[in-house]
Amino acid sequence: MTSRRIAMATIASILLLTACATAPELVEEHPPIVFVHGNGDTAALWQTTVWRFESQGWPRERLHAIDLPYPLARDDDSVAQPGRTSTAEHMSYLKSEVEQVLRTTGARRVVLVGNSRGGYAIRNYIQNGGGDKRVSHAILGGVPNHGVWAIKGFREGNEFSGTGPFLTALNAPKNAAGDEVTGPVKWLTIRSDNNDKFAQPDGVWIGARGTPTRVSFDGPALKGATNTVIPRVDHRETSFSPAAFEATYRFITGKAPQTLTIQPEAVVQLNGKVSGLGLQPADPNSGNYANNLPLPGAQLSVYATDSTSGARIGNAVHSKTVGVDGMWGPFAAQPGVQYEFVISAPGYTTTHIYRSPFPRSSNIVNLRADRLAEADKSAKSSITLTRPRGYFDAVRDKMRFDGKTILPGVPPTGAGVSTSKINVSQDGIRPLSAEFNGEKITGRTWPVADNHLVVLELTY
């Protein structure tokens, strides 16, 4: 072989080796992210977080929010309970979802981002399920890592007990330094300074006002992790607020996001799951607790509405009978238009959900059919204002609901509830508006006597 051929062969070998070395890095420039919701919650809570990642150029197909079929924890983790998920089942479900994402994307590792109870599954998977080899970064927002309470002898079978077997094992030192996290995964915790209802030294939010929980404000912090504090955020805002997104993005990428503003899309495609309540959604006698199971046979209609009056603009712009997968779309939404989603199904109240305009596409616009509470059946109309991605704080937030600045059910201090309900005692149909820190939404009253209820759902 001539010297020229030798040189060319050497260059080709170097280029091949360089390609092999850099190809995985190129693939991992935007690693797949799996989002894990909290107790009783749904994948839909990650909607604005996903939008913010997309607004930085993160590919939509690499952003995956899971939907645990039965999202509530057991009262006692070791005792089977219908419609509830154990820590082992929760971890197994997450592990399966991660493996599917890795197969689909061809990536070597994923990033896991969890809120509240979702962080328990992440920690359990990394420590006990082989996740240390599948996960590069773990971000835990508002996770009660040392318990919601840590009282010896008090409900220690519950996974939220800081002195119970589950958290005791997770928090056991991993090395001589006493680290509570499993390597080589990089860990970030995000907590509030003092406004997280599940990291309080007093038991007010667990129904035991005046009783010490033996958990402090820094309960979500973990030794060996990067621990970040965001002032005044509430329990859910530790994951779903713009400030939480900034901390998360910076931790994954090593740089600040270009913007915290969600960038609008010209074409908006929406989809999601219609779910119900109880052990079997189609059985009204199986309970009224939350699930993330499909509700086949439910009827879904979507109406464009006037943002000032809440009145419908014309006929339904989308209708569908939900199939076995529970999906109600796809639906091509118009940017800047407010919509009313109407769900009807046997055993449920006709549920009217009013939503402010959608700036971007989403396949996790999940909708839940509801039932009238006994206490609301005497009202002329029952309207619930809900903020899924955060709580209401009467001191911190500027709020108005049907003209009231003091929202029913919202305490004068602290961020502890995410819903407020007004039962109207007058006959007739009229507009009803709510405003939260600049986001405004208007719906209409619907008669309880005709088996209707109304939900005004905030986005931010």
Secondary structure, DSSP 8 states (H G I E B T S, - for coil): --HHHHHHHHHHHHHHHHHHHHHHHHHTTS--EEEE--TT--GGGGHHHHHHHHHTT--GGGEEE---SS-SB-SSTTS--TT-B-HHHHHHHHHHHHHHHHHHH--S-EEEEEETHHHHHHHHHHHHSSGGGTEEEEEEES--TT-SB--TTSSTTSTTBTTSHHHHHHTS--STT---S-SSSEEEEEEESS--TTS-SEEGGGTEEEEE-S--TTTT--TTSEEEEETT--TTHHHHSHHHHHHHHHHHHSS--S-SS----SSEEE--BEEEESSSTT-TTS-SSEEEEE-TT-EEEEEEE-TTT--B-SS-SEEEE--TT-B---EEE-TT-EEEEEEE-TTSBEEEEEE---SS-BS---EE-B---GGGTTSSEEEEEE-TTS-B-TTT--EEETTBSS-TT--SSS--BSEEEEEE-S-S--EEEEEETTEEEEEE---GGGTEEEEEE---
